[in-house]
Amino acid sequence: MKELFLSIFSFLYGSIPFGFLICKYRLGVDIRKMGSGNIGTTNVMRIAGPITGLIVLILDASKGVIPVLIAKSLAFSPTWVVIVGLLAVCGHIFSPFLRFKGGRGVATGLGLVIGIAPQIALILLLIWGVVVLFTRYVSIASLTSAFAFPILMAFTHQPLPYLLISLIISVLVIIRHKPNIERLLAGKEHKLGEKVKPK
């Protein structure tokens, strides 16, 4: 029963579109009609500034961290821990509050990793930061980290449920970045710090 309640909570909490709500409240704009149209950290940072973007990053990451840490504190099995975490990511990506459209899943996925394997989360953040530093493309950094995630989990001999969730999250993040990949191939992807216009 505890597993069921936490699973429901995880999905609903993951579904809260913090980026959309904060931009609507602070700027009176629909972030989905600005920049890339994404509700996540990078687009919020472009439209509302770095401080607001950082707030959204922390809140979106909390969607993955909090349910996973609760599950671990209740001594859930590794399988249930990753199920709870996956539901948070799915809630973020397929938010029922936005007609089942949401973010890319990167920040919430990072929160999940912080909850199950903080040392891997640190390495992924370093990879992300290095790629952004050299390319200035957040999408390339996110895709690189997504590719690296299951490799690092396998290399460090994590439990099988953790390895499986890393594969699932990696695939979800890559699929959700399809528009970014198309813009990269077309030379139209925005770089970090580049000003954007409404869609």
Sequence and secondary structure as in RCSB ss.txt:
>XXXX:A:sequence
MKELFLSIFSFLYGSIPFGFLICKYRLGVDIRKMGSGNIGTTNVMRIAGPITGLIVLILDASKGVIPVLIAKSLA
FSPTWVVIVGLLAVCGHIFSPFLRFKGGRGVATGLGLVIGIAPQIALILLLIWGVVVLFTRYVSIASLTSAFAFP
ILMAFTHQPLPYLLISLIISVLVIIRHKPNIERLLAGKEHKLGEKVKPK
>XXXX:A:secstr
 HHHHHHHHHHHHHH  HHHHHHHHHT   GGGBTT   SHHHHHHHH HHHHHHHHHHHHHHHHHHHHHHHHTT
  HHHHHHHHHHHHHHHHT GGGTT    SHHHHHHHHHHH HHHHHHHHHHHHHHHHHH  HHHHHHHHHHHHH
HHHHHTT  HHHHHHHHHHHHHHHHHTHHHHHHHHHT    TT    B 
